[in-house]
Amino acid sequence: MKLSVNEFTILRDLIHERIGNFYSDDKRELLEDKLLSVVIESGFDSFLDYYYSLKYDNTGEEWQKLKEAIRVPETYFWREIDRIQALVDTLVPEYFATGTLKPLRIWSAACSSGEEPLTIAMLLNEAGWFKRAKIEIIASDMSKQGIEKAKQGIYTPYSLRNLPDAMRAKYFKQIEEKKWQISPDLPARINWTTANLMEKSDIAGLATVNVIFCRNVFIYFSDEHIREIVNRFYEFMLNPGYLFVGASESLLRITTDFDLQEISGAYVYVKNIV
């Protein structure tokens, strides 16, 4: 079964509309590879039949299968650690230095299998912040499988490849030859949920935070949908508000609602207050 050019175009556009991921014309074979097993296992005779099933899916079951099939699970502990270090060393102390009694709220959007929010929790714990102040961490992903893996807290050496040995020894125990279990105290500090960044209702329920990590996500989105999501972040974020994106991502031609600043050697988008 092959994905024709016409089928690719309408299927690509539907995926782009509903969940934001965009596949350029040269990614037809990639999308075919990701979805072929789903199409066959679901009993469809063609990608066109599959397209119509998605278009009129009232249960969400087919869309959930698609989300699991196309998700990119490339993440690991201690990834781009300078940004998380800036949060822990500078932004958190500045926030609580104001004397506020309000909790600092952090959202890890598109967290995949949880390595990012768990790294945040690890560094906050190392700095003693959980004992000194009220901090709330929320983590979401469109993949139910990814969130379930995060809750279980079991990882392979691939996810731990950048983690300092001291942190591995302190927060993990080896349970099998190539499986490591994170200390249950860390996942318990995080509120895990599923969310679609293209759904305004999902963002509204999660983005009322001071800090958003949405890293290495926008590389899969079109400028149109990046602008839409960032505008919603701005609409719902608290003040002060900080947005972290990936090192290879830039919002400079996307929005003027955030000011790019260097904080403790890391670049962060700071919400402009009108």
Stockholm file with secondary structure:
# STOCKHOLM 1.0

chainA/1-274         MKLSVNEFTILRDLIHERIGNFYSDDKRELLEDKLLSVVIESGFDSFLDYYYSLKYDNTGEEWQKLKEAIRVPETYFWREIDRIQALVDTLVPEYFATGTLKPLRIWSAACSSGEEPLTIAMLLNEAGWFKRAKIEIIASDMSKQGIEKAKQGIYTPYSLRNLPDAMRAKYFKQIEEKKWQISPDLPARINWTTANLMEKSDIAGLATVNVIFCRNVFIYFSDEHIREIVNRFYEFMLNPGYLFVGASESLLRITTDFDLQEISGAYVYVKNIV
#=GR chainA/1-274 SS CCCCHHHHHHHHHHHHHHHCBCCCGGGHHHHHHHHHHHHHHTTCSSHHHHHHHHHTCSSSHHHHHHHHHHCCCCCCTTTTHHHHHHIIIIIHHHHHHTTCCSCEEEEESSCTTSHHHHHHHHHHHHTTHHHHSCEEEEEEESCHHHHHHHHHTEECTTTTTTSCHHHHHHHEEEEETTEEEECTHHHHTEEEEECCTTCHHHHHHHCCSSEEECCSCGGGBCHHHHHHHHHHHHHHCCSSCEEECCTTCCCTTTCSSEEEEEETTEEEEEECCC
#=GC SS_cons         CCCCHHHHHHHHHHHHHHHCBCCCGGGHHHHHHHHHHHHHHTTCSSHHHHHHHHHTCSSSHHHHHHHHHHCCCCCCTTTTHHHHHHIIIIIHHHHHHTTCCSCEEEEESSCTTSHHHHHHHHHHHHTTHHHHSCEEEEEEESCHHHHHHHHHTEECTTTTTTSCHHHHHHHEEEEETTEEEECTHHHHTEEEEECCTTCHHHHHHHCCSSEEECCSCGGGBCHHHHHHHHHHHHHHCCSSCEEECCTTCCCTTTCSSEEEEEETTEEEEEECCC
//
